[in-house]
Amino acid sequence: MKVKCVSILILSIVCLCGCTSVALRRNAFNQSKTVSDLLADQILYNLALYKDYYESDRINGLPSFVKLSSGQAAVQQSLNGQMGLKIMDVGTVEKDPQLTGNHQTTDNWTFTPVTDPNEINRLYCLYRAEFRKATSNELTVIFPAPSAQLDQQGRPYLDYTPVLNTNDGTVLITNNQPVFTAKPKAVPSAPTIFDIPGSITNDTTKEVNEGWASFSEPANATPSSRMGPYLNHYIWITNRTNFFKFALLALGGTNVSANTKSSQPLFLINGGVISTVPQ
């Protein structure tokens, strides 16, 4: 009996300790799935915020965004097996095996709130375009003016065109090397309001370009298309592809400043700020 109890106790400890890697994998996977929900919630929350800002008396029109910088999933298990003895009054001895331990899990995200004025202004203009037709100045903020694409040395990328022989159309060879002409790559054309999904293209008729959201339930709505509530509003996603396009545009605004690079305070270990450095 004694050997059997000890064997069961040891087997239990081995099995439970072996579950640590399984629990860690499950925690890490479940935590990673929260990224998508967090990003989508930020985008839809701001849409609800600007609906109240432009259609009611809401005063605060500052967008709310955070950047996820790092995350951690940790699992810690501690198990101990014991064999205790209970001495009865009648003089007999009773075996009392015990299993004690603890299980701890930790999941966290480290994030940085978006506070750069250029990024806030960019997001403000982007969401404004969902309720008012964007001006040319606002489009410039949403889409920084295109410029020549430069390599790491600051030189423009080039388009190469082979020089052809006039006789047979083959590539001209000089000193055993093909001959090319080169010119800087063409600057992409400036984006327009039609590059913003859901943007208002006419303030009078309220025409919408590639709409993707509705604050009232559409006739063909599915249960999974309803999101929220956000500031007491439910939002129905009417076009998943256009929602994805707008999401990329909104998230890009939290990482690229329109005019200047964002800066981040440089902290000492004790919390004091000593300077700011560009990112």
Secondary structure, 3 states (H helix, E strand, C coil): CHHHHHHHHHHHHHHHHHCHHHHHHHHHHHHHCHHHHHHHHHHHHHHHHHHHHHHCCCCCCCCCCEEEEEEEEEEEEEEEEEEEEEECCCCCEEEEEEEEEEEEEEEEEEEEECCCHHHHHHHHHHHHCCCCCCCHHHHHHHCCCCCCCECCCCCECEEEEECECCCCCCECEECCEECEEEEECCCCCCCCHHHCCCEEEECCCCEEECCCEECCCCCCCCHHHEEEEECCEEEEECCHHHHHHHHHHHHHHCCCCCCCCCEEEEECCCCCEEEEEEC
